Amino acid sequence: MRFSSFLLSALFPALLLLVSSCITHPKRISRLKNDLAVGRQPDPAFLQEPIDPESRNGLLLLLERFRLQQLLGNLSGSSADFLAAHDFDRKQETEKPLLAFSDLLHQAGAILINDQSLPYRLNNFERIMLYQLQIFNSMIEKPENLTPLINNLTAYLQRIREQHADAFRKAEETLQSSSNKEANASWKLISENPEFQSRTAENLQVAQTLRTLENAYAYYLCGVFFESQGKSGDAFLAYQAALRLQPANQIFQRDVARLGGLLNKTAELQQFGLAPLPAQLPEGHGEVVLFFEEDYIPAKQSFKLPPIPIPTGYGLLLINLALPFYGSSQSLPSQAQISFPGGNIKTELAADLRNLAVKALADQMPEIVTRMAIRAIARASANYAMLKSARDISDPGQREAAVLLLHLQQIFLHVIEEPDLRSWLLLPNFTQVARFSLPEGIQQIHFQHKGLQQNFTVNVINGRTTVAHCMAVPGRLTFSSAVLPSPSWK
């Protein structure tokens, strides 16, 4: 065997991994957050640059810029990025995923692709938030788009409910039924590893507490819209779904009790321990429903497991894995204080998006671990085969150098091995809601949250619903509002 060919064969996997692991996305977003915190215009070049969604991080950059422009109040630019992200996401949805789990267990070629080198894909809770945030844009820019956006949002929520319950259990069942013995053994050994269990215990606990990736914040928005259109039955179902996900939210309780009484849904109300409430607005009043988004969702972190022995055709091979996880929650939701003519109230928690992100990751963990383990086994097996081939090198010096190089490559791969830590980092951490009525006219609201406070005006129309959208991140408070359109059907 020629030494030069051997050298290239040994170095290529390491170089490929090194290139694919150069992820700068979290650092870039951190700079944007710092700019917002100090009141500086964040990265003007980023706001103007063309983004190719087909590139590795293209979709992710579109999502970040979509949200950034919304925080800056540039709704037209935000909507343009939504359309680009939406179209590419739809294209990905119609195409077969490159690393579908069931296929992964049978296709040796797919396992050699590093996850970080693949184009970013939206997970379901991110897709729900993409649609909901765009609805807030469209309320002001293009109200005629609200109905199709709401319909898409409810369709995705329904799909999550039907298809993604017990995703973790289904992944484990796929592994157990697989003919790939190494995949099954890898997940069993790694999932029972004390270090793995210690690092992922809090994540797994959160994932087991949440039954689904459905989002109460999104359900409540759908309910508010349906009610504004006179579709009380649809609104009642949406409010019930929100309440099941967030049973302590008193605003959700009141709306279920109010509409349940109007629709004579006594049995449904009894399931929640609720009694009917009066449904009439005060004379000459309109409703204001405030949707509030707080802070930033945390980023994924990584941890390395000690070498794990996995049985293979070559005997026991030691593999090294670096896996993603979310660190323990470092913050709690902070209610906003809302003052208006005649009263004041506080917002109430609708959804903890960090918990939804944790559940999404925990549900994918069997697939992530197995994919990385199979890839590590393939590399270790190739390394073992090349070590045997090194004996065919006739020159003693080159033979020793080849053996040393292969050992160094194993160390190198362990040091730089990183999981795919990409995620949509400008999403909020917590979402909250408030609801109250005001007399018709232009009314002033005083909004206070932590160290931020500001006065806003809303247009209130008798018998109609005004939706206010507020976003609070360190150093910035952004507010917009619009009266929902009149019913489009008779």
C-alpha distance (Angstrom), angle and dihedral (degrees) to the residues before:
residue distance angle dihedral
M1 . . .
R2 3.82 . .
F3 3.80 112.8 .
S4 3.82 94.2 -138.8
S5 3.83 91.6 56.0
F6 3.76 90.2 45.6
L7 3.80 90.9 50.4
L8 3.81 92.1 52.8
S9 3.82 91.9 47.6
A10 3.78 91.4 51.7
L11 3.78 97.3 44.7
F12 3.80 100.4 42.4
P13 3.84 98.5 74.9
A14 3.79 91.7 47.7
L15 3.81 93.1 48.5
L16 3.80 91.3 46.8
L17 3.78 91.2 52.4
L18 3.79 92.1 46.2
V19 3.79 92.3 53.9
S20 3.80 94.0 45.3
S21 3.80 93.4 48.2
C22 3.82 95.0 58.5
I23 3.79 96.4 107.2
T24 3.80 116.2 166.5
H25 3.81 98.4 165.2
P26 3.85 97.9 105.5
K27 3.81 91.1 49.0
R28 3.80 91.9 49.4
I29 3.79 92.3 51.0
S30 3.80 90.7 45.6
R31 3.81 88.8 59.0
L32 3.81 90.5 51.0
K33 3.81 90.5 51.5
N34 3.79 91.1 49.6
D35 3.80 90.6 51.4
L36 3.81 90.9 52.1
A37 3.80 91.4 47.0
V38 3.81 93.3 56.4
G39 3.81 95.4 40.0
R40 3.80 95.6 -108.1
Q41 3.82 124.0 141.4
P42 3.81 102.8 -102.0
D43 3.81 116.1 -122.6
P44 3.85 102.4 -42.4
A45 3.81 90.0 -161.7
F46 3.82 90.8 59.4
L47 3.80 90.5 53.6
Q48 3.82 90.6 56.2
E49 3.80 105.3 33.2
P50 3.81 119.8 110.2
I51 3.80 110.7 -113.9
D52 3.79 121.4 -155.3
P53 3.82 107.7 -149.2
E54 3.81 88.8 -159.3
S55 3.82 90.7 67.0
R56 3.79 120.8 94.2
N57 3.80 95.5 -97.0
G58 3.80 97.8 18.6
L59 3.81 97.3 109.6
L60 3.80 91.6 44.1
L61 3.82 92.2 51.7
L62 3.81 90.2 49.6
L63 3.81 89.8 53.0
E64 3.79 92.5 49.1
R65 3.80 93.0 47.6
F66 3.82 91.1 45.4
R67 3.80 89.6 57.9
L68 3.81 94.6 38.7
Q69 3.80 91.7 55.1
Q70 3.79 89.6 48.0
L71 3.82 89.8 53.2
L72 3.81 88.5 49.8
G73 3.81 92.1 50.1
N74 3.82 94.1 -114.7
L75 3.80 96.0 134.0
S76 3.82 97.1 167.2
G77 3.81 91.7 54.8
S78 3.80 90.2 44.4
S79 3.81 91.5 51.7
A80 3.82 91.5 49.2
D81 3.81 89.9 55.0
F82 3.80 90.0 47.0
L83 3.79 91.0 56.1
A84 3.82 92.5 49.8
A85 3.82 91.9 47.1
H86 3.81 92.6 43.7
D87 3.81 94.0 50.9
F88 3.80 93.2 48.8
D89 3.80 92.6 45.2
R90 3.81 90.0 52.4
K91 3.80 88.9 50.4
Q92 3.80 91.2 51.6
E93 3.80 90.5 47.3
T94 3.80 92.0 56.2
E95 3.79 93.7 47.0
K96 3.77 122.9 73.8
P97 3.84 111.0 -100.9
L98 3.79 112.7 -109.0
L99 3.78 92.2 -130.8
A100 3.79 104.1 35.7
F101 3.78 105.3 170.5
S102 3.80 98.7 -127.8
D103 3.81 90.9 48.9
L104 3.78 92.2 45.1
L105 3.79 90.7 66.1
H106 3.80 90.9 58.2
Q107 3.81 105.4 33.7
A108 3.79 113.6 76.0
G109 3.80 93.3 -172.0
A110 3.80 94.9 60.1
I111 3.78 94.5 58.4
L112 3.80 92.6 63.1
I113 3.80 91.1 64.5
N114 3.77 112.1 95.2
D115 3.81 111.9 -129.5
Q116 3.79 90.9 -130.0
S117 3.79 91.9 59.4
L118 3.81 92.6 59.7
P119 3.82 124.2 90.2
Y120 3.79 112.2 -92.0
R121 3.80 116.1 -99.9
L122 3.79 127.3 -157.7
N123 3.77 116.4 -118.6
N124 3.78 119.0 -142.6
F125 3.78 100.4 -98.3
E126 3.83 90.0 49.8
R127 3.80 90.6 50.1
I128 3.80 91.0 52.6
M129 3.81 90.6 51.8
L130 3.82 91.9 47.1
Y131 3.80 90.8 58.3
Q132 3.79 94.9 41.8
L133 3.80 93.9 50.3
Q134 3.79 90.8 48.0
I135 3.80 89.4 52.9
F136 3.81 87.9 61.6
N137 3.82 88.8 53.0
S138 3.80 92.7 48.6
M139 3.82 93.8 49.3
I140 3.79 86.9 70.1
E141 3.80 103.7 26.9
K142 3.79 106.6 34.3
P143 3.82 114.6 4.0
E144 3.80 89.2 176.4
N145 3.83 87.9 71.9
L146 3.80 94.2 57.2
T147 3.81 97.5 88.8
P148 3.84 96.9 53.3
L149 3.81 90.8 43.4
I150 3.82 91.7 50.7
N151 3.81 90.0 47.2
N152 3.81 90.8 52.2
L153 3.81 90.9 47.0
T154 3.81 93.1 51.9
A155 3.82 90.5 45.6
Y156 3.82 91.6 54.4
L157 3.81 91.4 46.8
Q158 3.79 89.3 51.4
R159 3.80 91.4 48.3
I160 3.80 91.3 52.4
R161 3.79 90.1 50.2
E162 3.80 93.3 50.6
Q163 3.78 103.8 36.9
H164 3.77 109.5 27.6
A165 3.78 106.6 50.2
D166 3.80 112.1 123.6
A167 3.81 92.6 6.0
F168 3.81 90.4 159.9
R169 3.81 92.3 54.6
K170 3.81 92.1 46.1
A171 3.82 91.0 52.5
E172 3.80 90.5 51.8
E173 3.81 90.6 49.0
T174 3.81 90.0 51.3
L175 3.79 89.1 53.6
Q176 3.79 93.8 47.9
S177 3.80 92.6 50.8
S178 3.80 93.6 45.3
S179 3.78 121.5 109.5
N180 3.81 88.0 -142.2
K181 3.82 100.0 102.0
E182 3.79 93.6 -176.1
A183 3.82 91.5 55.6
N184 3.80 93.0 50.7
A185 3.81 93.2 45.2
S186 3.80 92.1 46.6
W187 3.80 94.7 54.6
K188 3.80 92.2 45.1
L189 3.81 93.9 50.4
I190 3.79 95.1 43.0
S191 3.82 97.2 43.0
E192 3.82 89.0 52.4
N193 3.80 93.2 47.3
P194 3.85 109.7 117.0
E195 3.81 93.0 -137.6
F196 3.80 91.5 51.0
Q197 3.80 91.6 48.0
S198 3.79 92.1 47.7
R199 3.82 94.1 50.6
T200 3.80 95.8 44.5
A201 3.83 100.6 36.4
E202 3.81 95.8 100.9
N203 3.80 92.1 43.7
L204 3.81 91.5 51.1
Q205 3.79 91.8 47.1
V206 3.82 90.9 53.5
A207 3.81 91.2 46.1
Q208 3.82 92.1 51.4
T209 3.82 91.3 48.4
L210 3.82 92.2 54.5
R211 3.78 112.4 67.4
T212 3.78 94.8 -164.5
L213 3.81 147.0 4.5
E214 3.79 90.3 -114.2
N215 3.80 114.4 129.5
A216 3.82 122.4 -133.7
Y217 3.82 90.6 -161.0
A218 3.80 89.7 59.8
Y219 3.80 94.0 44.5
Y220 3.78 90.6 51.7
L221 3.80 92.3 51.7
C222 3.80 89.5 51.2
G223 3.80 90.0 49.8
V224 3.80 92.7 50.7
F225 3.80 91.1 49.8
F226 3.81 94.3 46.4
E227 3.79 91.3 49.4
S228 3.81 91.2 50.1
Q229 3.80 87.8 55.3
G230 3.79 93.0 51.6
K231 3.81 93.5 -107.8
S232 3.78 95.5 132.1
G233 3.82 95.4 164.4
D234 3.81 93.2 54.9
A235 3.80 90.2 43.6
F236 3.81 91.4 52.4
L237 3.81 91.7 52.4
A238 3.82 91.2 49.4
Y239 3.81 92.7 48.1
Q240 3.82 89.9 49.4
A241 3.80 90.7 51.7
A242 3.81 90.5 50.9
L243 3.81 91.5 48.8
R244 3.82 93.4 49.6
L245 3.80 88.9 55.2
Q246 3.83 94.9 43.3
P247 3.83 106.4 23.5
A248 3.82 95.2 168.5
N249 3.82 93.6 60.6
Q250 3.81 105.6 109.4
I251 3.81 92.8 -163.9
F252 3.80 89.4 58.7
Q253 3.81 89.4 46.7
R254 3.80 93.0 52.3
D255 3.80 93.9 47.8
V256 3.80 92.4 49.4
A257 3.82 90.1 47.5
R258 3.81 92.2 46.1
L259 3.80 97.1 49.1
G260 3.79 92.5 36.0
G261 3.80 89.4 57.6
L262 3.82 91.4 46.8
L263 3.82 91.2 51.4
N264 3.83 95.5 40.0
K265 3.83 91.5 -118.1
T266 3.81 94.6 156.0
A267 3.81 95.6 150.0
E268 3.80 92.8 50.3
L269 3.81 91.2 49.2
Q270 3.79 91.0 51.0
Q271 3.81 89.4 58.0
F272 3.80 87.7 63.1
G273 3.81 94.6 39.2
L274 3.81 90.4 -114.2
A275 3.80 133.3 140.1
P276 3.83 123.0 -148.9
L277 3.80 117.1 -87.5
P278 3.84 129.1 -154.9
A279 3.80 111.4 -87.3
Q280 3.81 102.0 -159.5
L281 3.80 124.3 108.6
P282 3.81 116.8 -137.3
E283 3.79 112.7 -92.4
G284 3.82 112.5 -80.1
H285 3.81 94.0 9.6
G286 3.78 134.2 124.6
E287 3.79 127.9 -162.4
V288 3.78 127.1 -108.8
V289 3.82 117.8 -159.1
L290 3.78 114.4 -171.4
F291 3.82 122.3 -157.8
F292 3.79 112.5 -163.3
E293 3.82 129.2 -168.7
E294 3.78 120.1 -165.0
D295 3.81 132.2 -156.7
Y296 3.84 125.8 -44.6
I297 3.78 132.0 -53.4
P298 3.84 111.8 -112.2
A299 3.80 122.1 -106.8
K300 3.78 125.5 -115.0
Q301 3.77 118.5 -100.2
S302 3.80 131.1 -156.5
F303 3.79 136.8 -133.9
K304 3.79 132.1 -170.9
L305 3.78 122.7 -132.6
P306 3.80 120.7 -143.1
P307 3.84 113.4 -105.1
I308 3.81 109.8 -65.9
P309 3.84 122.1 -154.7
I310 3.80 111.4 -129.1
P311 3.83 122.3 -174.3
T312 3.83 111.6 -122.0
G313 3.77 139.3 157.8
Y314 3.80 87.3 -83.7
G315 3.80 92.0 53.2
L316 3.80 122.8 -106.8
L317 3.80 112.0 -6.4
L318 3.80 123.3 -171.1
I319 3.80 112.6 -131.3
N320 3.79 129.0 -171.3
L321 3.80 120.9 -147.1
A322 3.80 135.0 -172.1
L323 3.80 112.1 -163.3
P324 3.83 136.4 -171.3
F325 3.78 125.3 -115.9
Y326 3.79 140.5 154.1
G327 3.77 117.4 -111.4
S328 3.79 118.6 -124.7
S329 3.77 113.9 -72.1
Q330 3.79 111.5 -85.6
S331 3.80 99.7 -172.4
L332 3.78 143.5 43.7
P333 3.80 127.2 -147.0
S334 3.79 114.2 -89.9
Q335 3.80 116.6 -148.8
A336 3.78 118.8 -127.5
Q337 3.81 119.6 -132.0
I338 3.80 114.3 -131.8
S339 3.79 120.9 -166.6
F340 3.81 124.6 -173.6
P341 3.81 138.3 158.0
G342 3.77 105.8 -57.6
G343 3.78 101.1 10.6
N344 3.77 154.1 -1.9
I345 3.80 135.6 -122.9
K346 3.80 140.2 176.4
T347 3.79 129.0 -120.3
E348 3.81 119.2 -110.8
L349 3.80 129.3 -142.4
A350 3.81 115.5 -94.8
A351 3.82 102.2 169.3
D352 3.79 140.9 -3.6
L353 3.80 101.3 -143.5
R354 3.79 92.0 -170.7
N355 3.80 87.9 63.6
L356 3.81 91.0 49.6
A357 3.82 89.6 51.0
V358 3.81 89.6 49.6
K359 3.80 91.6 51.1
A360 3.80 92.0 47.3
L361 3.81 90.2 53.0
A362 3.82 94.7 43.1
D363 3.81 91.0 50.9
Q364 3.81 89.3 53.4
M365 3.80 95.0 44.8
P366 3.84 98.2 97.0
E367 3.81 88.8 52.4
I368 3.83 93.7 44.7
V369 3.81 94.1 46.9
T370 3.78 93.6 45.6
R371 3.79 93.9 47.2
M372 3.80 92.1 50.2
A373 3.81 92.3 43.8
I374 3.80 93.3 51.4
R375 3.79 89.5 47.8
A376 3.81 91.0 49.5
I377 3.80 90.9 48.1
A378 3.81 90.4 50.8
R379 3.81 90.9 51.2
A380 3.79 93.2 45.1
S381 3.80 91.0 48.1
A382 3.82 91.2 49.5
N383 3.79 89.6 48.4
Y384 3.79 90.4 50.5
A385 3.81 91.1 49.6
M386 3.80 91.5 49.2
L387 3.79 90.9 49.7
K388 3.77 88.1 57.0
S389 3.80 90.2 47.1
A390 3.79 90.4 51.9
R391 3.79 88.4 72.1
D392 3.82 88.1 68.7
I393 3.80 92.1 64.2
S394 3.79 104.9 106.9
D395 3.79 99.3 -157.0
P396 3.85 108.6 80.9
G397 3.81 93.7 -148.5
Q398 3.76 93.5 50.5
R399 3.81 90.7 44.6
E400 3.80 91.6 55.2
A401 3.80 91.2 45.0
A402 3.81 90.9 51.7
V403 3.78 92.4 51.1
L404 3.79 91.1 48.0
L405 3.81 90.9 48.1
L406 3.80 92.3 53.5
H407 3.78 92.1 50.5
L408 3.80 90.0 48.2
Q409 3.80 90.4 49.6
Q410 3.80 90.5 56.3
I411 3.80 90.5 51.9
F412 3.82 90.8 44.9
L413 3.81 93.0 51.6
H414 3.78 90.8 50.0
V415 3.81 93.2 50.3
I416 3.82 96.9 49.2
E417 3.81 98.5 34.2
E418 3.80 108.3 122.7
P419 3.79 130.9 166.6
D420 3.78 124.2 -126.5
L421 3.81 103.3 -81.1
R422 3.80 97.1 172.3
S423 3.80 118.0 132.0
W424 3.80 140.0 144.9
L425 3.80 99.5 -83.3
L426 3.82 102.4 -179.4
L427 3.79 92.3 63.8
P428 3.81 114.2 113.3
N429 3.78 122.0 -101.4
F430 3.81 97.0 -141.3
T431 3.79 133.2 20.7
Q432 3.80 123.0 -157.8
V433 3.79 138.7 178.5
A434 3.81 140.4 -153.0
R435 3.81 131.9 -174.8
F436 3.79 131.5 -166.0
S437 3.80 141.6 143.0
L438 3.82 128.9 -116.0
P439 3.80 135.4 -176.5
E440 3.80 116.2 -92.3
G441 3.81 115.5 -83.9
I442 3.80 140.2 55.9
Q443 3.79 104.6 -37.5
Q444 3.79 130.7 -171.8
I445 3.79 122.9 -130.7
H446 3.79 125.6 -166.9
F447 3.80 111.3 -149.2
Q448 3.81 121.4 -166.4
H449 3.78 127.9 179.3
K450 3.80 124.0 164.1
G451 3.80 105.3 -51.9
L452 3.80 95.3 -16.3
Q453 3.78 124.7 89.2
Q454 3.77 135.1 161.4
N455 3.80 142.9 160.7
F456 3.80 118.7 -119.4
T457 3.76 134.4 -179.6
V458 3.80 126.5 -137.1
N459 3.78 131.1 -169.4
V460 3.80 110.2 -125.5
I461 3.82 120.4 -166.0
N462 3.77 123.6 -167.8
G463 3.82 110.7 -96.1
R464 3.81 93.6 -1.7
T465 3.82 133.2 106.7
T466 3.79 124.3 -116.9
V467 3.81 116.4 -162.7
A468 3.79 117.2 -152.9
H469 3.81 120.1 -164.5
C470 3.81 118.9 -159.6
M471 3.82 128.1 -179.1
A472 3.81 121.8 -170.9
V473 3.80 120.7 -171.7
P474 3.81 126.8 156.5
G475 3.80 106.9 -65.2
R476 3.78 97.4 3.2
L477 3.81 139.7 76.4
T478 3.81 117.9 -175.3
F479 3.78 124.2 -173.0
S480 3.81 135.4 -178.9
S481 3.79 134.4 163.0
A482 3.77 141.8 -174.9
V483 3.79 139.0 177.3
L484 3.79 109.7 -113.3
P485 3.80 113.1 -116.8
S486 3.78 122.3 -98.0
P487 3.81 117.0 -97.8
S488 3.79 110.3 -69.2
W489 3.79 94.6 -152.2
K490 3.79 134.5 57.0
